């Protein structure tokens, strides 16, 4: 008998005509590592929540869910055995400071103080979170909040761990450490892990079973190496990560490579060096600087350390700039300063050579569009449609036709009448972006715009941004999405110790990095003269060789 078994499960949210989960049957064995993936709104988050009685959403549930031989509604004794890490870290924090957040669950189950101290010490050392213990929870970056949430859940020592896009706000180094830890929990302690994720480059290598969901149903399931070729030969090939995509696009023979090691081994056997020494030339930009930060220093409290420290940055018209860096390095703070939402303690921000603070609020918001990391902050109305109509009215736009076209482009036309808080993380992100793009700002400031987006939605977002960028819009985004930045940005920068320590075109920026680099670069490192960055670049180069 399976450890977790769902039989003909259908779940419908109140006031919804279509079910979020539709006649779904699924079996998961004890100790398995399972990855759920699929489009935003396909039912991944709902499925995870149905597995934990205490957080099951309101609605009509049909069918049967059994965990360890017990129907889920009768799992009174399993509350502490099932840990859940939410998609939005804000939804899980309950205490004002980090230490109280971590011990909150342990206090609730009445753990002896000595054992409590031992568990906390062990977990804090593992996460390297000593410096965070005295910090206020609201002062942490989104990524740090997510790490604290995971630590708090693991302190309860669950047997089943459910995670809803836990790496969405983590930098590449933290993501690698996070996934390594999940693998250890699975391998060494037999913990059953079910992970819903959009960033698939590294998670497929960990999974025993991958499950693709579509419209509340299981579309494809099985072991990664068996399932990936089926996905590649379907309309959903965007979900195939770079390494197996390279193999399949070149009609590789044998077992599909998933890891960098397997990919490098195949490349050495199968491919000659099609790359000369010709270097990529960056697209020339106009000389006019649209927005400049000069000697910016900022801190949230007078006695605290500076988050931004004598930072300088210039953005030219038509630039698509991707800012990378570790969690808590100050990326979101810089975006807020550039948007005029925070005032620097030292230094100035200039827009078109005029100090930002000299603009009236409505002038600034008309020219500069800002999408926050938490898109819930964007919405004031109770439906997406009302928010769009309010945007059209406020900014004196012509009509709703353009809004409808934008929603169709983003693939969220079906959520117009929904409450923003009822949307999935990816749908909410796209709805906020649609309202922002309707205003046609001259500068677009985006804080983690690909967070919560599936691969197809990322491609659609890229098409929209590239079109706007080609028309002269300046785009500045913070991101942990290396693959997205490498494919689409014209310039990348690294945030470190309150400053931008390096910046260059993507090829030179990512060259030689161990963690801040693409999967394709990792495969070809030291194997060819000019290391490609993306799958598209490999395809172009191979095509050019065939024409010779």
N, C-alpha and C positions, 0 to 999 in steps of 0.2 A: 504493500500500500504506500502511495506517495506521501511524503511529509506534508506538503501543501497541495490541496486538490480543489479546483474550481470546476463545477459541473453546471453547464447551461446557465451561467450567471448573466443577468441583465440588470442594469441599473440606470434609472432615469432621474435626473434632477427635477425639482419642482418647477412647474411652468415651462418645461421643455418638451417639445413634441418628439424629438429624437433621443434615443437612449445614448448615454455616454459609454456604456459597456453593453454589447449586444450579443447575447447567447454565446458567451465565451466559456470554453472549457480548456483547462490547463492543469498539468501535473508538474510539480517540482520536487525533486528528491532531497533528502536531508544532506546538508553539506555542499550543495551545488552553488556555483556562482553564476547568476542569471543576469543578463543585460536586456532591458526593454528599450526599444527605440522605435521611432516613427514620427510622423508629422505632429506639430503642435496641435493639441486638441484631439489627438487620436485615442485618448483614454488612459495613458500611462499613469498619470498622477492619481486619477480616480481608482484605478486598479490597485495601486499601492495602498491607498487609504482604506479600501474595503478589507484589506488583510489585517488591519488593526482596529479592533472594536471601538476603542476609546476615541478615535478620530474619524470614524466612518461618517461620510457626508449625509445630509438629510436628502431623502428621496425614496423612490420605490425600488426595492431590491427583490429580485426573483432569482431562483436557483439556489445552489448550495455551495458554501465555502467551508472547507474542513482543514484544520491545522492540527497535526499530530493526533489525528483520530477524533478531535472535538470540533463540532460546528463552531464557527467563529463567534457567534452570539453567546456561546457558553464558555468562552475562554477566559473566565474570571482569573484563573491563576497564571495566565500567560502575559498579563499586562507588562511585567518587567522583563519578560523573555523576548519581547518584540520591540526593538528599537527603531525609531523613525527619524530621519533627517529630512527636513522640509526643503522645498525648492527655494522659498524666500526665507533667508535667515532671520528677518525681522519677526516672522510669525512664531519663532520658537524661543526667543529671549524673554525671560520673565523677571530677571533680577537687574538691579542697577549697576552692579560691578561684576567683574569676571569671576572672582573667587566664589561669590555667593551663587552665581549662575551654575558653576560646576558642581557645587555640593547640594543644590536644591533638590535634585532627585534622590540623592542618598539620604538626605534628612527625612524626606517623605516616606521612605521605606524603613526608617528607624535603624539604620546601620550604626553599629558601635563607633564612637569617635576615633578610636585607634585604627580600626580598619578603614574608616573614611579618610583619615589623614594619609594612610599608606596608599590607597587607591589614587587619591588626588596627586600625591607626590610623583607616583609612577607615571601618571598620564601627563602631568605638566612637563616632566623631563622628556617624555617621548615627543611631545609636540613642540618643545622648546618655547614654552609659553610663560616662563618665569617673569619676564618683563611686563606681561599683560595682566597679571593677577590683581594689581591695584588700580587698573584702568577702569573707567566707566564704560559700560557696554555700548552706549550710544556713540562713543567717540571712536569706536573701532571701524575699520573699513569693512565692506561687505564680505570680503574673503576671510578676514580674521574672525568675523562673527560666525561664519560657516564652520571654521575650524573649531571654535569654542563649542558650537552646537554639537559637532561630532564627538568632541572629547566628553561632553556632558552625557551623551547617549552611551558611549562606550564605558563610562564609569559604572553604568548599571549592569554591565557584562551580559548583554542579551545573547540569546541563541539564534535569533533571526534579526538581520539588519536590513531595513528597507531604506533606500536612499533615492531622493527625487532630485536629479540633476545637481549633485553635491559639488561638482567641480566648476560650475558655471562662473563663479566669481573668484576662482583660484588662479594664481599665476602659474606658469609652466613648472617651476621648481616645486611649488607647493602641491600642484596636481600630481606630479610624479611621486612625491613622498606620500601623498594621500592614497593613491592607487596601490603603491607598494604595501602600505599598511593594511589595506583591505585584503590584498592577496595573502598576507601573512595571517590575518584573522581567519581567512577561509582555509588555508593550508594547514596551519598549526593548531587551530582550535576547533576546526570543523564547523565554523559559523556559516549558516545559510545566508547568502547575500543576494538581494534582488535590487538591482541598480537601474534606474531609468536615466538615460543620458542622451545628449545630442552630440557631444564631443566624442566621436567614436574612434579616433586615431589610435588610442592606446587601450581602451577598455575591452575591445574585442579579443586582445591577446590574453586577457585574464579569464574570460568567460568559458564555462563548460557548455552553456546553452545561450543562444541569442534568440530574441523574440521580436519580430517586427509587427507593430500594431497599426491598424488602419480602421477608422470609424468604429472603434470599440471592439474590434475583433482581431484575433490572431491571424496575421496574413501569412507569415513564414516563420518557422521555428526549427531549431536543430543546432548541431555543433557548428562553430564559426566556419571552419574550412569546407564544410559541406554546403552550408547555406549561402555563403558569399557569392559563389558563381551564379546561383539562382537569382540573387538580387541584381547582379551585374547584367543579366540577360532580361531584366524586367524594366518597367518604366521608372524604377526607383534606384537607378545606378548611382545617383548622387550620394546615397548612403554608404557606398563602399569606400573605406578609407584609402589613403594614398598608396600604401605599399601593395595591397592586393589589387588595387585599380591599375597600377603600373603593370603588374604581372598579367592581368587579364586583358588589358589594352594591347599588349604585345603578343597575345596568344601564347603565353608561357605554358610549358609542359610540366606535368608533375603536380605536387601538392602546392596549394596556394600559400605563399608566404604571408605571415601576419606581423612578425617582429622585424626590427631593423636588422638583426643578425641574419634571419632567414632571407630578407630582401637583398642584403649585400652578397650573400652566398649565391643567390640566383643570378644577380647582375654580373658577378665575376664569371659565371659559367656561360651566360647567354648573350651578353652584350659587349660589343667592342666600344671603343671610345669615340663617339661621334662629335666630341666637343673640341673646338679649337681654343685659342687663347683670346679670342675676341671678347671684349668686356661690354657689358650692358651700358648703354648710354641713357642717362635719365632724360625724361621729357622736359624740354625747356619751359620755364615758367616766366610769366611777366614779372617785371622788376618791382611793381608796386606792392608794398607791404600793406595788407588789410588790417591786421591786428598784431600788436607788439606788446610783450610783457618785458618791462625793463627793471632789473634789480629788485624783483619781487621777493619779499619775505612775509610769511604769514604763520601765525599760530593761533590756536583756538582759545588759549588762556594765557595770561601774562606770565605766569610762572612755569609754563610748560615749554618744551623744546619747539623750535621752529619746524613746521611741516614743510614749508617752502623756504629756501634759504638763498637769497640773492640770485634768483632764477631769471634768466633771460630767454626769450623765445620770440621768433618772428614767423608769421604765417603770411605767405604771398597769395595773391589772387589766383585761383585755380589749383591750389595745392590740396592734396589729400594726405594728411599727416596722421600717422598712427603712433600713439604714445604707449609704450610698453613699460613694464617694471613690476616689482614685487608688490604683494598686498601690503597696504599701509604706506606705500612710498610717496603718496601725495598726488596721484593722478586725478582723482575726483576733486580734491581741493583745488587744484590748478584750474580745472574746467569751470568750477564755480566762480573763481576769481576772474577768469576770462569772460564769463557771462555777466559779471557785475553783481553777482549774488553775495559775494564776500568781498570785503574791502581789505587790501593788503596793509599790513602795519608799516612796511617800508616799500618804496617803489611805486610805479604807476603802470597801468595798462592803457594803451593807446589804440583807438579805432580810427582808421584813416587819418592818422597823425594828430588826432584830437583826443585828449584825456577822456577815458571812459566815464569818469564821474561827472563830466560836464554835460553829458547827454541826459535828456529827460527820460524817465522810465519807458514811456511808450515808444520813444524814438529807438531806444536800445533794443527792446523786445521785438520791434519790427525788423531790425537789421540782423540781430543775432538770435538764432534758435538754439535752445538747450534742452537736451533729453537727459533726465537724471538716471542714475543707476537703478533707482526704484521707480518704475513707471507709474505706480499707484499714486504718487505725488502729483501726477499730471492731471488727474481727473477730478472734476467737481460735480459733473452731472451723473444721473443714475442710469444712463444708457450711452453706448458709444455714439449712436446717432445724434442724441441731444448734445453731446460734447462737440461733435463735428458741426452741427448747426450753430452752436454758440461761437465756435471758432470762425465760421463763415460770417456771422453777424458782427462779431467784435472787430474783425479785420477787413470788413466791407468787401468781401469776396463776391464774385458774380453769382454763382449758383452751386448746387450740390453735385453737378455732373462730374466735375473734376474729382471730388471726394469719392464718388462711386468708382471711378476709374482707378484711383489710387488704392482703394480697398480691394478691388479685383486684382490689381498687380501684386499686392501683398498677400493675396489668398485668404482674406478675412471678411469677405462680403457677407458671410453667413452670421457674423457676430454683431451686426448693426443694432439690433434691438436688445442685446444682452447688457446686463450690468457689468461695468468694467471689472469688478472684483470677482465675477463668476467666470472670467476667462482664464485660460491656462497662461503660464508665464510668457510663452512665446507669443500668444495672441495679444496679450496685454501690451507687450513691447511693440508689436507692429501697429496696434491701434493708436498708441501714443505717438509713434513716429508719423503716422498718417496725419494726425492733427497738426503736428509740427510742420510737415512739408507743405501743407496747404497754405501756410503763411508766406512761403517762398522767401525765407531769410537769405541774406547775402553770405552769412557765415553760419555753419552748422556745427554745433558742439555736441558730441555724442559720447555718453558715458556707458561703455560696454554695450553697444547696440546689437551685438550678435548673441548676447546672453539669452538663453531660452529658445533660440531659433534652431530648427532642424536644418539639415544641409540644403534642402530645396528652397526654404525660406531665405537662407543666407544668400543663395545665388540670386534670388529675386531682389533682395535688398541691395546687393552689389550692383545689379543692373540699374536700379533707380539712382543710387549714389553716383555711379559712373556717368550717367546721363546728366545729372545736375552738375557734377564736377566739370564735364566737358563744356557746359554752358557758362562756366566761370565761377560757380559757387566754391567757396573755400570750405573744406571739411576737416575738422580736427576731432579725432576720436581717441579715447583711451580703450585699450583692449588687452585681453589675455589670449586672444585668438590668433596665434602665430600664422596659421595657414591663410586666414582671411587677410591679414596685414600684408603678407608676402605676395599675395595674388593681386591686390587691388590698390594699395597705398602707393603714392609717389615718393613718400619720404617717411622714415621711421625714426623714433627717438627713444632713448632709454632713461627712465626716471630712477635716480638713485641718490639717497641722502639729501633730499630736498631740492635737487637740481637735475637738469637734463645733461647727463654726462657724455652722451654721444648721440649723433644723428647723421643719417646718410640715406641714400637710395636703398631700397630693400636688399638688393644683391650684396652690396658691400656691408650693409648693417648686420645681416644675419650670417655672413661668412665667418666660419671658424668658431661659432658659438656651439656649446654643448647642449644647452636646454632651450635657449631662445633661438630656435631654428626649426625648419620644416622637416617632415619625415623624409621627403625626397632628398634633401641635402644630407641628411644623416646616412642614407643609403649610399650616395655617390661620393661621400667624403673620401679623399685620397685615392679614389679609383679612376677619376677622369681629370683632365686638365682644367676644365671650367665647370665647376659643380653647378648643376641646375637646382632651382628652388622649388618648382612646382611640376605636377604631372603634365600640365599644358606645355610647359617649356620643353620637357623631354619629347613630347609628341611632335612639337614644331621642329626640333632639331633633327629628329629621326626622319621626318618627312622631307626636310631639306636635303638630307644625305641621299635619300632614295631618288631624288630628282636629278642628282649629279650624274 
